Amino acid sequence: MSTRLIVITGTGVTKPAGHSADRAKAFAFYLDRATGALFGENARAHEAVLPAKGPARREPEPW
């Protein structure tokens, strides 16, 4: 089983940290808490395909 490290930060990633994440084959993302947008912060994360729009919102089912 292959494992991958996924880092999600609210402050961004420095260039050295991004290069370290690339060497470790990790994905580094920045989460903008105000908008809920997720941005790739290193080369590997930029190659990942992210959804073009937000996830579907579902209301609770009435019981």
Backbone torsions as a table, in degrees:
resi	resn	phi	psi	omega
1	MET	NA	127.9	178.8
2	SER	-86.3	139.9	177.7
3	THR	-121.5	148.5	177.1
4	ARG	-133.7	142.4	176.7
5	LEU	-90.2	131.4	175.9
6	ILE	-119.5	121.9	179.7
7	VAL	-110.3	126.3	175.9
8	ILE	-121.1	120.9	-175.8
9	THR	-123.8	154.3	176.7
10	GLY	-101.7	3.1	-176.6
11	THR	-122.0	-3.9	-178.5
12	GLY	92.3	176.1	-176.6
13	VAL	-129.7	135.7	176.0
14	THR	-73.7	162.4	179.1
15	LYS	-59.5	-45.5	178.1
16	PRO	-61.1	-38.2	178.6
17	ALA	-67.9	-37.2	176.8
18	GLY	-64.1	-40.9	177.5
19	HIS	-66.1	-39.0	176.9
20	SER	-64.0	-40.3	178.0
21	ALA	-64.3	-38.9	176.9
22	ASP	-62.9	-44.4	179.6
23	ARG	-63.8	-33.1	179.3
24	ALA	-84.5	2.2	-177.6
25	LYS	58.0	38.6	179.7
26	ALA	-100.6	162.6	175.9
27	PHE	-109.8	127.4	179.5
28	ALA	-118.6	124.7	-178.4
29	PHE	-126.1	151.6	173.1
30	TYR	-108.2	129.2	178.2
31	LEU	-105.1	116.7	174.8
32	ASP	-84.0	105.9	-174.6
33	ARG	-67.4	-25.8	-179.7
34	ALA	-69.7	-37.9	-176.9
35	THR	-108.1	-17.5	-176.2
36	GLY	79.6	9.0	-179.4
37	ALA	-78.6	144.5	-180.0
38	LEU	-115.2	126.7	-176.4
39	PHE	-122.1	138.8	175.4
40	GLY	-70.1	135.9	-178.1
41	GLU	-112.3	-6.7	176.8
42	ASN	-138.5	171.9	-174.7
43	ALA	-58.3	-43.0	-178.4
44	ARG	-64.5	-39.9	179.5
45	ALA	-69.1	-33.4	177.4
46	HIS	-65.4	-30.3	179.8
47	GLU	-77.6	-20.1	-179.4
48	ALA	-71.7	143.1	179.7
49	VAL	-88.5	119.6	178.3
50	LEU	-104.4	153.7	177.9
51	PRO	-60.3	141.4	-179.3
52	ALA	-76.3	-22.2	178.9
53	LYS	-134.3	170.0	-178.3
54	GLY	-66.2	160.9	178.7
55	PRO	-66.0	154.5	178.8
56	ALA	-66.0	137.0	178.4
57	ARG	-94.8	133.7	179.0
58	ARG	-121.2	137.3	175.7
59	GLU	-85.6	150.3	176.1
60	PRO	-61.6	143.6	178.5
61	GLU	-73.9	137.4	177.6
62	PRO	-72.8	139.2	179.3
63	TRP	-105.2	NA	NA
